[in-house]
Amino acid sequence: MTDHLSNWYVRLSRRRFWKGELTTDKRGAYETLNECLTTVAQLMAPIAPFFAEWLYRNLSGGQGPESVHLTLLAAADATRIDRALEERMELAQRISSLAHSLRKKSVLKVRQPLQRILVPVLNDTTKEQVGLVEDLICAEINVKHIEFLTDESGVLVKSVKPNFKRLGQQYGPRLKAVGARIQAMTAAEISRLEKEGSLAVEVNGEPITLAPDDVEIRTDDLPGWLVATDGPLTVALDVTLTNELRQEGLARELVNRLQNLRKDSGLEVQDRIRVTLADQEPALTAAVAAFGDYIRTETQALALDFAPAVTGGSVLEFDDFAVPVRLEVATS
């Protein structure tokens, strides 16, 4: 529960919290977080009374009961539970987790944008659910878009391996024959097992029914792609980097370093700045030329310039770069 709140909701709602005007969406983001943290304070009150009291008083702002220990837990209300939303969010988290594991495998930083991921779908319901949270997934794993595949597309090649530990308990001396039959499964049979949750086959003339837990289904990597599977869910990540994607990745790294420099310099969030970079890295110069508006917006920079030499500032180090930079508060 705490992981869903802190590592999912709060992190993905940052832009909602940081909006300038108090819009309905911003108010909703804060009210949802307030309700969650107030409930956390109530739940922890018996075992951490002082911290719970501190948290509650900061959240309540003097409204309502004087102490968290004088509040009553809200009655459970099943009508507030949105099962379809929970299923969509679980799918978004699983897809994101698979994509992050593939990034780690290929040593691709999250700040490096990628073009797309492929998500094979077994039915229209799954496609609709993923489609409703597509923007969230793309933002979380930093890809441009999601493409959906059906099993009939033939793009992904799947293989199957017997789960001998489970099969041995069930079939004993017939294990070898059952394992051989599983390894001989066709693509259509693998697809049917994934879609229907069971598969009736014959082993030495005797019928048996295979379940998804009886096998391990794998998806082979494609040229230029990495593939990961979690049960019936498969994700293929396009790891091909174009020149434009590389430039955007550099721009995002620059934004991160400038934001850290703002923080280390003690600047307030609303402070506007002027940035001067040493013109010594052609790749970085090209990235700034292509994504200068994005960099200025994210860093609150009124000016982002290059100079032959920069003194009296800091050095930004990222990737293979060590770029002198001077950051100044903009007076106008």
RACORWO-V105202 format. One record per residue. RES is the residue in three letters. PHI is phi in radians with two decimals (NA if undefined). BURIAL is b if it has 9 or more other ideal C-beta (glycine too) atoms within 8 Angstrom, else e. D_CENTER is the distance of its C-alpha to the mean C-alpha in Angstrom with 2 decimals. Layout:
BEGIN
res & phi & burial & d_center
RES & PHI & BURIAL & D_CENTER
RES & PHI & BURIAL & D_CENTER
END
This chain:
BEGIN
res & phi & burial & d_center
MET & NA & e & 16.96
THR & -1.10 & e & 16.64
ASP & -1.17 & e & 13.19
HIS & -1.09 & e & 12.14
LEU & -1.33 & b & 13.99
SER & -1.42 & e & 13.34
ASN & -1.68 & e & 9.89
TRP & -2.25 & b & 8.40
TYR & -1.11 & b & 11.24
VAL & -1.12 & b & 12.77
ARG & -1.11 & e & 10.02
LEU & -1.45 & b & 8.80
SER & -1.79 & b & 12.57
ARG & -0.97 & e & 13.84
ARG & -1.15 & e & 15.21
ARG & -1.15 & b & 16.88
PHE & -1.21 & b & 18.53
TRP & -1.55 & e & 19.65
LYS & -0.98 & b & 21.32
GLY & -1.16 & e & 24.98
GLU & -1.52 & e & 26.72
LEU & -1.47 & e & 26.57
THR & -1.37 & e & 25.37
THR & -1.05 & e & 25.04
ASP & -1.16 & e & 21.23
LYS & -1.13 & b & 21.35
ARG & -1.06 & b & 23.94
GLY & -1.09 & b & 21.97
ALA & -1.08 & b & 18.94
TYR & -1.22 & b & 21.47
GLU & -1.15 & e & 23.52
THR & -1.11 & b & 20.73
LEU & -1.12 & b & 19.79
ASN & -1.07 & b & 23.55
GLU & -1.11 & e & 24.24
CYS & -1.11 & b & 21.63
LEU & -1.22 & b & 22.96
THR & -1.10 & b & 26.52
THR & -1.14 & b & 26.14
VAL & -1.05 & b & 24.74
ALA & -1.06 & b & 27.85
GLN & -1.15 & b & 30.09
LEU & -1.19 & e & 28.76
MET & -1.52 & b & 29.12
ALA & -0.93 & b & 32.49
PRO & -1.18 & e & 34.67
ILE & -1.89 & e & 33.22
ALA & -2.42 & e & 32.25
PRO & -1.08 & b & 34.64
PHE & -1.31 & e & 34.81
PHE & -1.17 & e & 31.12
ALA & -1.05 & b & 30.59
GLU & -1.14 & b & 33.47
TRP & -1.05 & e & 32.13
LEU & -1.12 & b & 28.72
TYR & -1.08 & b & 30.48
ARG & -1.15 & b & 32.96
ASN & -1.21 & e & 30.40
LEU & -1.42 & b & 28.56
SER & -1.39 & b & 31.73
GLY & 1.04 & e & 33.55
GLY & 1.46 & e & 36.86
GLN & -1.60 & e & 36.26
GLY & 1.44 & e & 37.01
PRO & -0.97 & e & 38.43
GLU & -1.20 & e & 39.35
SER & -2.30 & e & 37.56
VAL & -1.08 & b & 34.57
HIS & -1.32 & e & 37.20
LEU & -1.86 & e & 38.99
THR & -1.60 & b & 36.12
LEU & -1.99 & e & 35.66
LEU & -1.13 & e & 32.46
ALA & -1.15 & e & 31.64
ALA & -1.19 & e & 32.73
ALA & -1.09 & e & 30.20
ASP & -2.31 & e & 29.74
ALA & -1.11 & e & 28.42
THR & -1.22 & e & 28.49
ARG & -1.52 & e & 25.50
ILE & -1.52 & e & 23.26
ASP & -1.87 & e & 21.36
ARG & -1.08 & e & 20.78
ALA & -1.11 & e & 19.40
LEU & -1.13 & e & 16.73
GLU & -1.09 & b & 15.88
GLU & -1.14 & b & 15.75
ARG & -1.11 & b & 13.44
MET & -1.19 & b & 10.93
GLU & -1.13 & e & 11.45
LEU & -1.09 & b & 10.94
ALA & -1.07 & b & 7.62
GLN & -1.19 & b & 6.59
ARG & -1.18 & b & 8.72
ILE & -1.11 & b & 7.73
SER & -1.10 & b & 4.11
SER & -1.09 & b & 6.43
LEU & -1.11 & b & 9.00
ALA & -1.13 & b & 7.65
HIS & -1.11 & b & 6.99
SER & -1.13 & b & 10.42
LEU & -1.25 & b & 11.90
ARG & -1.06 & b & 11.12
LYS & -1.09 & e & 12.77
LYS & -1.08 & e & 15.50
SER & -1.72 & b & 16.37
VAL & 0.95 & e & 16.05
LEU & -1.94 & e & 13.93
LYS & -1.11 & e & 12.50
VAL & -1.12 & e & 9.14
ARG & -1.28 & b & 11.71
GLN & -1.51 & b & 13.32
PRO & -1.13 & b & 12.63
LEU & -2.17 & b & 13.09
GLN & -1.31 & b & 15.01
ARG & -2.89 & b & 13.59
ILE & -2.23 & b & 12.47
LEU & -1.81 & b & 15.01
VAL & -2.18 & b & 14.61
PRO & -1.17 & b & 18.06
VAL & -2.08 & b & 19.07
LEU & -1.56 & e & 21.99
ASN & -2.72 & e & 23.03
ASP & -1.17 & e & 22.85
THR & -1.11 & e & 21.39
THR & -1.10 & b & 18.13
LYS & -1.07 & b & 18.03
GLU & -1.17 & e & 18.72
GLN & -1.08 & b & 16.11
VAL & -1.15 & b & 13.25
GLY & -1.05 & b & 15.03
LEU & -1.26 & e & 15.02
VAL & -2.05 & b & 11.27
GLU & -1.05 & b & 10.92
ASP & -1.07 & e & 10.68
LEU & -1.12 & b & 7.83
ILE & -1.11 & b & 5.77
CYS & -1.05 & b & 7.57
ALA & -1.19 & e & 7.05
GLU & -1.19 & b & 3.39
ILE & -1.82 & b & 4.46
ASN & 1.05 & b & 7.87
VAL & -2.17 & b & 9.98
LYS & -1.33 & e & 13.02
HIS & -2.82 & e & 13.23
ILE & -1.90 & b & 13.10
GLU & -1.96 & e & 16.46
PHE & -1.77 & b & 17.81
LEU & -2.16 & b & 20.42
THR & -1.74 & e & 23.12
ASP & -1.06 & b & 24.73
GLU & -1.33 & e & 27.81
SER & -1.18 & e & 26.28
GLY & 1.30 & e & 27.11
VAL & -1.28 & e & 24.40
LEU & -1.67 & b & 22.80
VAL & -1.81 & e & 25.37
LYS & -1.90 & b & 25.05
SER & -2.26 & e & 27.22
VAL & -2.29 & b & 28.04
LYS & -2.28 & b & 29.19
PRO & -1.16 & b & 31.23
ASN & -1.60 & b & 30.09
PHE & -1.10 & e & 33.48
LYS & -1.10 & e & 33.08
ARG & -1.27 & b & 32.65
LEU & -1.16 & b & 35.11
GLY & -1.08 & b & 37.71
GLN & -1.17 & e & 37.99
GLN & -1.60 & e & 38.49
TYR & -1.98 & b & 40.65
GLY & 0.91 & e & 42.43
PRO & -1.14 & e & 45.00
ARG & -1.54 & b & 43.48
LEU & -1.00 & b & 40.21
LYS & -1.06 & e & 41.16
ALA & -1.19 & b & 42.03
VAL & -1.15 & b & 38.93
GLY & -1.08 & b & 36.72
ALA & -1.14 & e & 38.58
ARG & -1.16 & b & 38.12
ILE & -1.12 & b & 34.35
GLN & -1.17 & b & 34.17
ALA & -1.65 & e & 36.26
MET & -1.07 & b & 33.93
THR & -1.48 & e & 33.51
ALA & -1.07 & e & 30.38
ALA & -1.15 & e & 31.66
GLU & -1.19 & b & 32.08
ILE & -1.07 & b & 28.58
SER & -1.11 & b & 27.28
ARG & -1.14 & b & 29.66
LEU & -1.10 & b & 28.59
GLU & -1.19 & b & 24.91
LYS & -1.32 & b & 25.90
GLU & -1.66 & e & 28.78
GLY & 1.43 & e & 27.83
SER & -2.84 & e & 31.19
LEU & -2.59 & b & 33.51
ALA & -1.56 & e & 37.29
VAL & -2.37 & b & 38.92
GLU & -2.00 & e & 42.26
VAL & -2.22 & b & 43.00
ASN & 0.95 & e & 46.65
GLY & 1.45 & e & 47.67
GLU & -1.90 & e & 46.00
PRO & -1.35 & e & 43.13
ILE & -2.39 & b & 39.92
THR & -2.05 & e & 36.64
LEU & -1.61 & b & 33.39
ALA & -1.93 & e & 30.26
PRO & -0.97 & b & 26.65
ASP & -1.27 & e & 26.96
ASP & -1.38 & b & 30.00
VAL & -2.37 & b & 28.12
GLU & -2.10 & e & 25.12
ILE & -1.65 & b & 23.84
ARG & -2.08 & b & 22.41
THR & -2.02 & b & 21.34
ASP & -1.24 & b & 22.87
ASP & -1.13 & e & 21.12
LEU & -1.78 & b & 22.27
PRO & -1.01 & e & 23.69
GLY & 1.43 & e & 21.06
TRP & -2.28 & b & 18.21
LEU & -2.13 & b & 16.52
VAL & -2.17 & b & 16.17
ALA & -2.38 & b & 14.72
THR & -2.29 & b & 15.87
ASP & -2.32 & e & 15.35
GLY & 1.09 & e & 18.59
PRO & -1.39 & e & 19.13
LEU & -1.64 & b & 15.58
THR & -2.22 & b & 15.30
VAL & -2.28 & b & 12.89
ALA & -2.04 & b & 14.59
LEU & -1.85 & b & 13.06
ASP & -1.35 & b & 15.60
VAL & -1.78 & b & 16.17
THR & -1.33 & e & 19.23
LEU & -1.82 & e & 19.43
THR & -1.48 & e & 21.82
ASN & -1.08 & e & 23.73
GLU & -1.13 & e & 22.01
LEU & -1.14 & b & 18.50
ARG & -1.10 & b & 20.00
GLN & -1.12 & b & 21.56
GLU & -1.15 & b & 18.46
GLY & -1.09 & b & 16.81
LEU & -1.09 & b & 20.03
ALA & -1.09 & b & 19.96
ARG & -1.17 & b & 16.59
GLU & -1.11 & b & 17.98
LEU & -1.11 & b & 21.15
VAL & -1.02 & b & 19.60
ASN & -1.03 & b & 18.00
ARG & -1.19 & b & 21.46
LEU & -1.20 & b & 23.34
GLN & -1.13 & b & 21.39
ASN & -1.12 & e & 22.17
LEU & -1.16 & b & 25.73
ARG & -1.01 & b & 26.02
LYS & -1.11 & e & 25.09
ASP & -1.13 & e & 27.50
SER & -1.48 & e & 30.14
GLY & 1.34 & e & 30.04
LEU & -1.38 & b & 29.26
GLU & -1.41 & e & 28.32
VAL & -1.01 & e & 25.32
GLN & -1.45 & e & 27.83
ASP & -1.17 & b & 29.82
ARG & -1.56 & b & 30.17
ILE & -2.32 & b & 30.62
ARG & -2.15 & b & 32.18
VAL & -2.08 & b & 30.76
THR & -2.16 & b & 32.95
LEU & -1.93 & b & 31.69
ALA & -1.24 & b & 34.03
ASP & -1.50 & e & 34.47
GLN & -2.30 & e & 34.36
GLU & -2.14 & e & 31.22
PRO & -0.98 & e & 31.53
ALA & -1.13 & b & 27.91
LEU & -1.22 & b & 26.74
THR & -1.05 & b & 29.47
ALA & -1.16 & b & 28.34
ALA & -1.13 & b & 24.70
VAL & -1.15 & b & 26.08
ALA & -1.09 & e & 28.41
ALA & -1.42 & b & 25.69
PHE & -2.21 & b & 23.11
GLY & -1.07 & b & 25.52
ASP & -1.09 & e & 24.95
TYR & -1.08 & b & 21.22
ILE & -1.10 & b & 22.10
ARG & -1.12 & b & 24.92
THR & -1.13 & e & 23.00
GLU & -1.19 & e & 20.19
THR & -1.76 & b & 22.83
GLN & 1.05 & b & 25.55
ALA & -1.71 & b & 27.85
LEU & -1.36 & e & 31.01
ALA & -2.45 & e & 31.91
LEU & -2.43 & b & 30.26
ASP & -2.14 & e & 33.08
PHE & -2.00 & e & 34.18
ALA & -2.43 & b & 37.40
PRO & -1.00 & e & 39.34
ALA & -2.51 & e & 39.26
VAL & -2.20 & b & 37.45
THR & -2.16 & e & 39.09
GLY & 1.26 & e & 38.75
GLY & -2.23 & b & 34.96
SER & -2.14 & e & 32.16
VAL & -2.15 & e & 30.55
LEU & -1.59 & b & 26.89
GLU & -2.02 & e & 25.78
PHE & -2.80 & e & 22.73
ASP & 0.90 & e & 22.55
ASP & -1.83 & e & 26.30
PHE & -1.78 & b & 27.31
ALA & -2.43 & e & 29.41
VAL & -1.91 & b & 30.08
PRO & -1.08 & b & 32.52
VAL & -2.51 & b & 31.47
ARG & -2.13 & b & 33.33
LEU & -2.02 & b & 31.69
GLU & -2.25 & e & 34.07
VAL & -1.26 & e & 33.93
ALA & -1.39 & b & 34.96
THR & -1.54 & e & 38.07
SER & -2.71 & e & 38.09
END
